Amino acid sequence: MLQSIDKSTLGYAAVFDLQKQTHLVGTQYSWLSSLFYVGYFAWEYPTNMLLQRLPVARFMSLTVIIWGGVLMCHAACHDFSGLAAVRTFLGVFEASINPGTMLIFSMWYKRSEQPLRMGIWIGLAGIAYVIAGITSFGIGHIQSSLPSWRIMFLIWGTITTAWGVVLLLFLPNNPLTAKFLSTDEKLGVVNRIKDNGTGMENRHFKRAQFIEALLDPKTWLLFIFAVTSNAPNGGLTTFQGLIIKGMGFSTLRTTLIQMPSGAVQFVACVSATSIATKFPSMRLGMMLICLVPFLAGIIGLWLIDSSKPYGRLACLWISFSYTATWTLSMSVATANTAGHTKKITTNAFLLMGYCLGNFIGPFFFLTSQAPTYNLGVGMMFFCVAVQVLSIVGVLLLFVWRNKKRREGWRHMSTAPFTVGFFAEE
């Protein structure tokens, strides 16, 4: 939740006149959103290599502490250059969380259990919208010489740093180092996940697995999906507050009206991953189904006149169902990639696509087109089409590989694929 709140605090700060008080002009606000993902992208593969070589939990905990400090530094900025620097470093230090969490899931849970855990994890980002909305509403009532947006960065930065200390003290690197488990319980965890075929923590880089990941069509299909799934995310998370405020709502009401989109995200992610957990062969099918309400939402944003703000608002809320497709794509990548180095590399490409999509997304939401943002809506239509093609491509690839496996041709991978429409026999 803190990761989602921290990176989206910029959007809440914008509602409290950050742009005016820091003298932002033109596309500078869009750049502040995108620069977060420049740092994230630049550090994504190095951080995956560090996760390969260093204790996962310790490394993640230290980066959480540092990013909390960087978030607090936002409150000291007075212009674009200062904000640009801290946004870039925030992206750098948040880069370890997604791949690290995916690795932790794969070390503790069976393949069949991972989608639901990921759904809860990403869904909690939706709950973060609710918490951030309530908190922002309260911060807006604080009478202080400091502007509300500066107080917001200080509060969330302090909470994040404190949570990093908690993780450093209590989060184990893997089941074998967990102090709260007995020896028999540790062996039990290892035995539970051995059928995953994805391995336990391994700090040796294997060049053959790295090359195999680069040559695997699945890696590139998931990369393309990640870009087109997150381009809408980059625009909506950054401009949601401004879109709502542009509908005529007050500053404080805008902070509260963003909350339902978080609730939609939580329900969509948990529901989709619960179904995918019960029916493992339907993961890709659920990704396609979750695109339907997203498509309905952006059609509504395109067709409903700006004179009907509540209709447009409802469409904006339901469009956040797209987050469930991204969640399921991560479970597809984690559950169907064997070998620690190959898994690290595949995850890195998935998350680099995540960064690239979030980087380009805000630039389609032009200030001159507020509050309708027609170019941004058009971009989301295009992304839906490419996502469908990518999902179908992954499905066909898995069906073909399962057929080869059943015929005894195991030259592609030793991990079973159970995420298409057809379960492995």
Contacts in CASP RR format, 6 or more apart in sequence:
PFRMAT RR
TARGET T0000
AUTHOR 0000-0000-0000
METHOD contacts of the structure
MODEL  1
MLQSIDKSTLGYAAVFDLQKQTHLVGTQYSWLSSLFYVGYFAWEYPTNML
LQRLPVARFMSLTVIIWGGVLMCHAACHDFSGLAAVRTFLGVFEASINPG
TMLIFSMWYKRSEQPLRMGIWIGLAGIAYVIAGITSFGIGHIQSSLPSWR
IMFLIWGTITTAWGVVLLLFLPNNPLTAKFLSTDEKLGVVNRIKDNGTGM
ENRHFKRAQFIEALLDPKTWLLFIFAVTSNAPNGGLTTFQGLIIKGMGFS
TLRTTLIQMPSGAVQFVACVSATSIATKFPSMRLGMMLICLVPFLAGIIG
LWLIDSSKPYGRLACLWISFSYTATWTLSMSVATANTAGHTKKITTNAFL
LMGYCLGNFIGPFFFLTSQAPTYNLGVGMMFFCVAVQVLSIVGVLLLFVW
RNKKRREGWRHMSTAPFTVGFFAEE
1 124 0 8 1.000
1 125 0 8 1.000
1 126 0 8 1.000
1 127 0 8 1.000
1 128 0 8 1.000
1 131 0 8 1.000
2 64 0 8 1.000
2 128 0 8 1.000
2 156 0 8 1.000
2 159 0 8 1.000
2 160 0 8 1.000
2 163 0 8 1.000
3 94 0 8 1.000
3 97 0 8 1.000
3 125 0 8 1.000
4 124 0 8 1.000
4 125 0 8 1.000
4 126 0 8 1.000
4 128 0 8 1.000
4 129 0 8 1.000
5 128 0 8 1.000
5 131 0 8 1.000
5 132 0 8 1.000
5 156 0 8 1.000
6 67 0 8 1.000
6 68 0 8 1.000
6 71 0 8 1.000
6 90 0 8 1.000
6 94 0 8 1.000
6 156 0 8 1.000
6 157 0 8 1.000
6 160 0 8 1.000
7 36 0 8 1.000
7 90 0 8 1.000
7 91 0 8 1.000
7 94 0 8 1.000
7 237 0 8 1.000
8 128 0 8 1.000
8 129 0 8 1.000
8 132 0 8 1.000
8 237 0 8 1.000
9 71 0 8 1.000
9 74 0 8 1.000
9 132 0 8 1.000
9 152 0 8 1.000
9 153 0 8 1.000
9 156 0 8 1.000
10 18 0 8 1.000
10 32 0 8 1.000
10 33 0 8 1.000
10 36 0 8 1.000
10 87 0 8 1.000
10 238 0 8 1.000
11 237 0 8 1.000
11 238 0 8 1.000
11 239 0 8 1.000
11 240 0 8 1.000
11 241 0 8 1.000
11 242 0 8 1.000
12 132 0 8 1.000
12 133 0 8 1.000
12 136 0 8 1.000
12 149 0 8 1.000
12 152 0 8 1.000
12 241 0 8 1.000
12 255 0 8 1.000
12 258 0 8 1.000
13 74 0 8 1.000
13 149 0 8 1.000
13 152 0 8 1.000
13 153 0 8 1.000
14 29 0 8 1.000
14 241 0 8 1.000
14 242 0 8 1.000
15 136 0 8 1.000
15 241 0 8 1.000
15 242 0 8 1.000
15 245 0 8 1.000
15 251 0 8 1.000
15 254 0 8 1.000
15 255 0 8 1.000
16 136 0 8 1.000
16 140 0 8 1.000
16 147 0 8 1.000
16 148 0 8 1.000
16 149 0 8 1.000
16 152 0 8 1.000
16 251 0 8 1.000
17 147 0 8 1.000
17 149 0 8 1.000
18 24 0 8 1.000
18 149 0 8 1.000
19 29 0 8 1.000
21 147 0 8 1.000
21 149 0 8 1.000
22 77 0 8 1.000
22 78 0 8 1.000
22 79 0 8 1.000
22 80 0 8 1.000
22 83 0 8 1.000
23 79 0 8 1.000
23 80 0 8 1.000
24 32 0 8 1.000
24 80 0 8 1.000
26 367 0 8 1.000
27 363 0 8 1.000
27 367 0 8 1.000
28 80 0 8 1.000
29 238 0 8 1.000
29 362 0 8 1.000
29 367 0 8 1.000
30 238 0 8 1.000
30 362 0 8 1.000
30 363 0 8 1.000
30 365 0 8 1.000
31 80 0 8 1.000
31 84 0 8 1.000
32 80 0 8 1.000
32 83 0 8 1.000
32 84 0 8 1.000
32 87 0 8 1.000
33 87 0 8 1.000
33 234 0 8 1.000
33 235 0 8 1.000
33 237 0 8 1.000
33 238 0 8 1.000
33 358 0 8 1.000
33 362 0 8 1.000
34 358 0 8 1.000
34 359 0 8 1.000
34 360 0 8 1.000
34 361 0 8 1.000
34 362 0 8 1.000
34 363 0 8 1.000
35 84 0 8 1.000
35 87 0 8 1.000
35 88 0 8 1.000
36 87 0 8 1.000
36 88 0 8 1.000
36 90 0 8 1.000
36 91 0 8 1.000
36 94 0 8 1.000
36 358 0 8 1.000
37 91 0 8 1.000
37 355 0 8 1.000
37 356 0 8 1.000
37 357 0 8 1.000
37 358 0 8 1.000
37 359 0 8 1.000
38 88 0 8 1.000
38 91 0 8 1.000
38 355 0 8 1.000
38 359 0 8 1.000
39 88 0 8 1.000
39 89 0 8 1.000
39 91 0 8 1.000
39 92 0 8 1.000
39 95 0 8 1.000
39 355 0 8 1.000
40 91 0 8 1.000
40 92 0 8 1.000
40 94 0 8 1.000
40 95 0 8 1.000
40 351 0 8 1.000
40 354 0 8 1.000
40 355 0 8 1.000
40 358 0 8 1.000
41 352 0 8 1.000
41 353 0 8 1.000
41 355 0 8 1.000
41 356 0 8 1.000
41 359 0 8 1.000
42 92 0 8 1.000
43 91 0 8 1.000
43 92 0 8 1.000
43 95 0 8 1.000
44 95 0 8 1.000
44 99 0 8 1.000
44 348 0 8 1.000
44 351 0 8 1.000
44 352 0 8 1.000
44 355 0 8 1.000
45 348 0 8 1.000
45 352 0 8 1.000
47 63 0 8 1.000
47 95 0 8 1.000
47 96 0 8 1.000
47 99 0 8 1.000
48 99 0 8 1.000
48 344 0 8 1.000
48 345 0 8 1.000
48 347 0 8 1.000
48 348 0 8 1.000
49 205 0 8 1.000
49 344 0 8 1.000
50 59 0 8 1.000
50 96 0 8 1.000
51 59 0 8 1.000
51 96 0 8 1.000
51 99 0 8 1.000
51 100 0 8 1.000
51 103 0 8 1.000
51 344 0 8 1.000
52 202 0 8 1.000
52 203 0 8 1.000
52 205 0 8 1.000
52 340 0 8 1.000
52 341 0 8 1.000
52 344 0 8 1.000
53 203 0 8 1.000
53 205 0 8 1.000
54 203 0 8 1.000
55 173 0 8 1.000
55 177 0 8 1.000
56 100 0 8 1.000
56 103 0 8 1.000
56 104 0 8 1.000
56 173 0 8 1.000
56 174 0 8 1.000
56 201 0 8 1.000
57 104 0 8 1.000
57 167 0 8 1.000
57 171 0 8 1.000
57 172 0 8 1.000
57 173 0 8 1.000
58 168 0 8 1.000
58 173 0 8 1.000
59 96 0 8 1.000
60 96 0 8 1.000
60 97 0 8 1.000
60 100 0 8 1.000
60 101 0 8 1.000
60 167 0 8 1.000
60 171 0 8 1.000
61 164 0 8 1.000
61 165 0 8 1.000
61 167 0 8 1.000
61 168 0 8 1.000
61 171 0 8 1.000
62 168 0 8 1.000
63 93 0 8 1.000
63 94 0 8 1.000
63 95 0 8 1.000
63 96 0 8 1.000
63 97 0 8 1.000
64 93 0 8 1.000
64 97 0 8 1.000
64 160 0 8 1.000
64 161 0 8 1.000
64 163 0 8 1.000
64 164 0 8 1.000
64 167 0 8 1.000
65 161 0 8 1.000
65 164 0 8 1.000
65 165 0 8 1.000
65 168 0 8 1.000
66 93 0 8 1.000
67 90 0 8 1.000
67 91 0 8 1.000
67 93 0 8 1.000
67 94 0 8 1.000
67 160 0 8 1.000
68 93 0 8 1.000
68 156 0 8 1.000
68 157 0 8 1.000
68 158 0 8 1.000
68 160 0 8 1.000
68 161 0 8 1.000
69 157 0 8 1.000
69 160 0 8 1.000
69 161 0 8 1.000
70 86 0 8 1.000
70 89 0 8 1.000
70 90 0 8 1.000
70 93 0 8 1.000
71 86 0 8 1.000
71 90 0 8 1.000
71 153 0 8 1.000
71 156 0 8 1.000
71 157 0 8 1.000
71 160 0 8 1.000
72 153 0 8 1.000
72 154 0 8 1.000
72 157 0 8 1.000
72 158 0 8 1.000
72 161 0 8 1.000
73 86 0 8 1.000
74 83 0 8 1.000
74 86 0 8 1.000
74 87 0 8 1.000
74 90 0 8 1.000
74 150 0 8 1.000
74 153 0 8 1.000
75 146 0 8 1.000
75 150 0 8 1.000
75 151 0 8 1.000
75 153 0 8 1.000
75 154 0 8 1.000
77 83 0 8 1.000
77 86 0 8 1.000
95 351 0 8 1.000
98 330 0 8 1.000
98 347 0 8 1.000
98 351 0 8 1.000
98 354 0 8 1.000
99 344 0 8 1.000
99 347 0 8 1.000
99 348 0 8 1.000
99 351 0 8 1.000
101 121 0 8 1.000
102 118 0 8 1.000
102 330 0 8 1.000
102 333 0 8 1.000
102 334 0 8 1.000
102 347 0 8 1.000
103 201 0 8 1.000
103 343 0 8 1.000
103 344 0 8 1.000
103 347 0 8 1.000
105 114 0 8 1.000
105 117 0 8 1.000
105 118 0 8 1.000
105 334 0 8 1.000
106 114 0 8 1.000
106 193 0 8 1.000
106 196 0 8 1.000
106 198 0 8 1.000
106 199 0 8 1.000
106 334 0 8 1.000
106 335 0 8 1.000
106 343 0 8 1.000
107 174 0 8 1.000
107 175 0 8 1.000
107 193 0 8 1.000
107 199 0 8 1.000
107 200 0 8 1.000
107 201 0 8 1.000
108 175 0 8 1.000
108 189 0 8 1.000
108 193 0 8 1.000
109 117 0 8 1.000
109 193 0 8 1.000
110 192 0 8 1.000
110 193 0 8 1.000
110 195 0 8 1.000
110 196 0 8 1.000
111 195 0 8 1.000
111 196 0 8 1.000
111 198 0 8 1.000
111 280 0 8 1.000
111 335 0 8 1.000
111 418 0 8 1.000
112 277 0 8 1.000
112 280 0 8 1.000
113 277 0 8 1.000
114 331 0 8 1.000
114 334 0 8 1.000
114 335 0 8 1.000
115 273 0 8 1.000
115 276 0 8 1.000
115 277 0 8 1.000
115 280 0 8 1.000
115 283 0 8 1.000
115 327 0 8 1.000
115 328 0 8 1.000
115 331 0 8 1.000
115 335 0 8 1.000
116 270 0 8 1.000
116 273 0 8 1.000
116 274 0 8 1.000
116 276 0 8 1.000
116 277 0 8 1.000
117 273 0 8 1.000
118 273 0 8 1.000
118 327 0 8 1.000
118 328 0 8 1.000
118 330 0 8 1.000
118 331 0 8 1.000
118 334 0 8 1.000
119 269 0 8 1.000
119 270 0 8 1.000
119 272 0 8 1.000
119 273 0 8 1.000
119 324 0 8 1.000
119 327 0 8 1.000
119 331 0 8 1.000
120 269 0 8 1.000
120 270 0 8 1.000
120 273 0 8 1.000
121 327 0 8 1.000
122 265 0 8 1.000
122 269 0 8 1.000
122 323 0 8 1.000
122 324 0 8 1.000
122 326 0 8 1.000
122 327 0 8 1.000
122 330 0 8 1.000
123 265 0 8 1.000
123 266 0 8 1.000
123 268 0 8 1.000
123 269 0 8 1.000
123 270 0 8 1.000
123 323 0 8 1.000
123 327 0 8 1.000
124 266 0 8 1.000
125 262 0 8 1.000
125 265 0 8 1.000
125 323 0 8 1.000
126 261 0 8 1.000
126 262 0 8 1.000
126 263 0 8 1.000
126 265 0 8 1.000
126 266 0 8 1.000
126 269 0 8 1.000
126 320 0 8 1.000
126 323 0 8 1.000
127 262 0 8 1.000
127 263 0 8 1.000
127 266 0 8 1.000
128 262 0 8 1.000
129 258 0 8 1.000
129 259 0 8 1.000
129 261 0 8 1.000
129 262 0 8 1.000
129 263 0 8 1.000
129 265 0 8 1.000
130 259 0 8 1.000
130 262 0 8 1.000
130 263 0 8 1.000
132 258 0 8 1.000
133 255 0 8 1.000
133 256 0 8 1.000
133 258 0 8 1.000
133 259 0 8 1.000
134 256 0 8 1.000
134 259 0 8 1.000
135 152 0 8 1.000
135 155 0 8 1.000
136 148 0 8 1.000
136 152 0 8 1.000
136 255 0 8 1.000
137 252 0 8 1.000
137 255 0 8 1.000
137 256 0 8 1.000
139 148 0 8 1.000
139 151 0 8 1.000
139 152 0 8 1.000
139 155 0 8 1.000
140 148 0 8 1.000
140 251 0 8 1.000
140 252 0 8 1.000
140 255 0 8 1.000
141 252 0 8 1.000
142 148 0 8 1.000
142 151 0 8 1.000
144 151 0 8 1.000
172 178 0 8 1.000
172 179 0 8 1.000
172 180 0 8 1.000
173 201 0 8 1.000
174 200 0 8 1.000
174 201 0 8 1.000
175 181 0 8 1.000
175 186 0 8 1.000
175 189 0 8 1.000
175 190 0 8 1.000
175 200 0 8 1.000
176 186 0 8 1.000
176 190 0 8 1.000
176 200 0 8 1.000
178 186 0 8 1.000
181 189 0 8 1.000
190 200 0 8 1.000
193 199 0 8 1.000
193 200 0 8 1.000
196 335 0 8 1.000
196 415 0 8 1.000
197 338 0 8 1.000
197 339 0 8 1.000
197 414 0 8 1.000
197 415 0 8 1.000
198 334 0 8 1.000
198 335 0 8 1.000
198 337 0 8 1.000
198 338 0 8 1.000
198 339 0 8 1.000
198 340 0 8 1.000
198 343 0 8 1.000
198 415 0 8 1.000
199 338 0 8 1.000
199 339 0 8 1.000
199 340 0 8 1.000
201 340 0 8 1.000
202 339 0 8 1.000
202 340 0 8 1.000
202 341 0 8 1.000
204 340 0 8 1.000
204 341 0 8 1.000
205 341 0 8 1.000
206 339 0 8 1.000
206 340 0 8 1.000
206 341 0 8 1.000
206 342 0 8 1.000
207 341 0 8 1.000
209 339 0 8 1.000
209 340 0 8 1.000
209 341 0 8 1.000
209 342 0 8 1.000
209 345 0 8 1.000
210 341 0 8 1.000
210 342 0 8 1.000
210 345 0 8 1.000
212 342 0 8 1.000
213 219 0 8 1.000
213 337 0 8 1.000
213 341 0 8 1.000
213 342 0 8 1.000
213 345 0 8 1.000
213 346 0 8 1.000
213 349 0 8 1.000
214 345 0 8 1.000
216 342 0 8 1.000
216 346 0 8 1.000
216 412 0 8 1.000
217 397 0 8 1.000
218 336 0 8 1.000
218 337 0 8 1.000
218 346 0 8 1.000
218 394 0 8 1.000
218 397 0 8 1.000
218 398 0 8 1.000
219 345 0 8 1.000
219 346 0 8 1.000
219 349 0 8 1.000
220 349 0 8 1.000
221 390 0 8 1.000
221 393 0 8 1.000
221 394 0 8 1.000
221 397 0 8 1.000
222 329 0 8 1.000
222 332 0 8 1.000
222 333 0 8 1.000
222 346 0 8 1.000
222 349 0 8 1.000
222 350 0 8 1.000
222 390 0 8 1.000
222 394 0 8 1.000
223 349 0 8 1.000
223 350 0 8 1.000
223 352 0 8 1.000
223 353 0 8 1.000
224 386 0 8 1.000
224 390 0 8 1.000
225 329 0 8 1.000
225 386 0 8 1.000
225 387 0 8 1.000
225 390 0 8 1.000
225 391 0 8 1.000
225 394 0 8 1.000
226 326 0 8 1.000
226 329 0 8 1.000
226 349 0 8 1.000
226 350 0 8 1.000
226 351 0 8 1.000
226 352 0 8 1.000
226 353 0 8 1.000
226 354 0 8 1.000
226 356 0 8 1.000
226 357 0 8 1.000
227 353 0 8 1.000
227 356 0 8 1.000
227 357 0 8 1.000
227 360 0 8 1.000
228 357 0 8 1.000
228 382 0 8 1.000
228 383 0 8 1.000
228 384 0 8 1.000
228 386 0 8 1.000
228 387 0 8 1.000
228 390 0 8 1.000
229 322 0 8 1.000
229 325 0 8 1.000
229 326 0 8 1.000
229 329 0 8 1.000
229 354 0 8 1.000
229 357 0 8 1.000
229 383 0 8 1.000
229 387 0 8 1.000
230 326 0 8 1.000
230 353 0 8 1.000
230 354 0 8 1.000
230 355 0 8 1.000
230 356 0 8 1.000
230 357 0 8 1.000
230 358 0 8 1.000
231 357 0 8 1.000
231 358 0 8 1.000
231 360 0 8 1.000
231 361 0 8 1.000
231 364 0 8 1.000
231 379 0 8 1.000
231 380 0 8 1.000
231 383 0 8 1.000
232 294 0 8 1.000
232 298 0 8 1.000
232 319 0 8 1.000
232 322 0 8 1.000
232 361 0 8 1.000
232 379 0 8 1.000
232 380 0 8 1.000
232 383 0 8 1.000
233 322 0 8 1.000
233 323 0 8 1.000
233 326 0 8 1.000
233 357 0 8 1.000
233 358 0 8 1.000
233 361 0 8 1.000
234 357 0 8 1.000
234 358 0 8 1.000
234 359 0 8 1.000
234 361 0 8 1.000
234 362 0 8 1.000
235 358 0 8 1.000
235 361 0 8 1.000
235 362 0 8 1.000
235 364 0 8 1.000
235 365 0 8 1.000
235 376 0 8 1.000
236 316 0 8 1.000
236 319 0 8 1.000
236 320 0 8 1.000
238 362 0 8 1.000
238 365 0 8 1.000
239 362 0 8 1.000
239 365 0 8 1.000
239 373 0 8 1.000
240 258 0 8 1.000
240 261 0 8 1.000
240 316 0 8 1.000
241 254 0 8 1.000
241 258 0 8 1.000
242 370 0 8 1.000
242 371 0 8 1.000
243 316 0 8 1.000
243 370 0 8 1.000
243 371 0 8 1.000
243 373 0 8 1.000
244 254 0 8 1.000
244 257 0 8 1.000
244 258 0 8 1.000
244 313 0 8 1.000
244 316 0 8 1.000
245 251 0 8 1.000
245 254 0 8 1.000
246 370 0 8 1.000
246 371 0 8 1.000
247 306 0 8 1.000
247 309 0 8 1.000
247 312 0 8 1.000
247 313 0 8 1.000
247 371 0 8 1.000
248 309 0 8 1.000
249 257 0 8 1.000
249 309 0 8 1.000
257 313 0 8 1.000
260 317 0 8 1.000
261 316 0 8 1.000
261 317 0 8 1.000
261 319 0 8 1.000
261 320 0 8 1.000
262 320 0 8 1.000
264 317 0 8 1.000
264 318 0 8 1.000
264 320 0 8 1.000
264 321 0 8 1.000
265 320 0 8 1.000
265 321 0 8 1.000
265 323 0 8 1.000
265 324 0 8 1.000
268 290 0 8 1.000
268 293 0 8 1.000
268 320 0 8 1.000
268 321 0 8 1.000
268 323 0 8 1.000
268 324 0 8 1.000
269 323 0 8 1.000
269 324 0 8 1.000
269 327 0 8 1.000
271 324 0 8 1.000
272 286 0 8 1.000
272 287 0 8 1.000
272 289 0 8 1.000
272 290 0 8 1.000
272 324 0 8 1.000
272 325 0 8 1.000
272 327 0 8 1.000
272 328 0 8 1.000
273 324 0 8 1.000
273 327 0 8 1.000
273 328 0 8 1.000
273 331 0 8 1.000
275 282 0 8 1.000
275 286 0 8 1.000
276 282 0 8 1.000
276 283 0 8 1.000
276 286 0 8 1.000
276 328 0 8 1.000
276 331 0 8 1.000
280 418 0 8 1.000
280 419 0 8 1.000
280 423 0 8 1.000
281 418 0 8 1.000
281 419 0 8 1.000
281 420 0 8 1.000
281 421 0 8 1.000
281 422 0 8 1.000
281 423 0 8 1.000
282 420 0 8 1.000
282 421 0 8 1.000
283 328 0 8 1.000
283 331 0 8 1.000
283 332 0 8 1.000
283 419 0 8 1.000
283 420 0 8 1.000
284 328 0 8 1.000
284 332 0 8 1.000
284 391 0 8 1.000
284 394 0 8 1.000
284 395 0 8 1.000
284 398 0 8 1.000
284 419 0 8 1.000
284 420 0 8 1.000
284 421 0 8 1.000
285 391 0 8 1.000
285 395 0 8 1.000
285 420 0 8 1.000
285 421 0 8 1.000
286 324 0 8 1.000
286 328 0 8 1.000
287 324 0 8 1.000
287 325 0 8 1.000
287 328 0 8 1.000
287 329 0 8 1.000
287 387 0 8 1.000
287 391 0 8 1.000
288 388 0 8 1.000
288 391 0 8 1.000
290 321 0 8 1.000
290 322 0 8 1.000
290 324 0 8 1.000
290 325 0 8 1.000
290 328 0 8 1.000
291 322 0 8 1.000
291 325 0 8 1.000
291 384 0 8 1.000
291 387 0 8 1.000
291 388 0 8 1.000
293 318 0 8 1.000
293 319 0 8 1.000
293 321 0 8 1.000
294 318 0 8 1.000
294 319 0 8 1.000
294 320 0 8 1.000
294 321 0 8 1.000
294 322 0 8 1.000
294 325 0 8 1.000
294 380 0 8 1.000
294 384 0 8 1.000
295 384 0 8 1.000
296 315 0 8 1.000
296 318 0 8 1.000
297 315 0 8 1.000
297 316 0 8 1.000
297 318 0 8 1.000
297 319 0 8 1.000
298 315 0 8 1.000
298 319 0 8 1.000
298 377 0 8 1.000
298 378 0 8 1.000
298 380 0 8 1.000
298 381 0 8 1.000
298 384 0 8 1.000
299 315 0 8 1.000
300 311 0 8 1.000
300 312 0 8 1.000
300 315 0 8 1.000
301 312 0 8 1.000
301 315 0 8 1.000
301 316 0 8 1.000
301 319 0 8 1.000
301 372 0 8 1.000
301 377 0 8 1.000
302 374 0 8 1.000
302 377 0 8 1.000
302 378 0 8 1.000
302 381 0 8 1.000
304 311 0 8 1.000
304 312 0 8 1.000
304 315 0 8 1.000
306 312 0 8 1.000
306 371 0 8 1.000
306 372 0 8 1.000
319 380 0 8 1.000
325 387 0 8 1.000
325 391 0 8 1.000
326 354 0 8 1.000
329 350 0 8 1.000
330 347 0 8 1.000
330 350 0 8 1.000
331 419 0 8 1.000
332 394 0 8 1.000
332 419 0 8 1.000
333 346 0 8 1.000
333 347 0 8 1.000
333 350 0 8 1.000
334 343 0 8 1.000
334 347 0 8 1.000
335 418 0 8 1.000
335 419 0 8 1.000
336 398 0 8 1.000
336 413 0 8 1.000
336 415 0 8 1.000
336 417 0 8 1.000
336 418 0 8 1.000
336 419 0 8 1.000
337 343 0 8 1.000
337 346 0 8 1.000
337 347 0 8 1.000
337 413 0 8 1.000
337 415 0 8 1.000
338 413 0 8 1.000
338 414 0 8 1.000
338 415 0 8 1.000
361 376 0 8 1.000
361 379 0 8 1.000
364 373 0 8 1.000
364 375 0 8 1.000
364 376 0 8 1.000
364 378 0 8 1.000
364 379 0 8 1.000
365 373 0 8 1.000
365 375 0 8 1.000
365 376 0 8 1.000
366 373 0 8 1.000
366 375 0 8 1.000
366 376 0 8 1.000
369 375 0 8 1.000
369 376 0 8 1.000
394 420 0 8 1.000
395 420 0 8 1.000
395 421 0 8 1.000
398 417 0 8 1.000
398 419 0 8 1.000
398 420 0 8 1.000
399 420 0 8 1.000
399 421 0 8 1.000
399 422 0 8 1.000
401 412 0 8 1.000
401 413 0 8 1.000
401 417 0 8 1.000
402 417 0 8 1.000
402 422 0 8 1.000
402 424 0 8 1.000
404 410 0 8 1.000
404 411 0 8 1.000
404 412 0 8 1.000
405 416 0 8 1.000
405 417 0 8 1.000
405 424 0 8 1.000
406 425 0 8 1.000
416 424 0 8 1.000
417 424 0 8 1.000
418 424 0 8 1.000
END
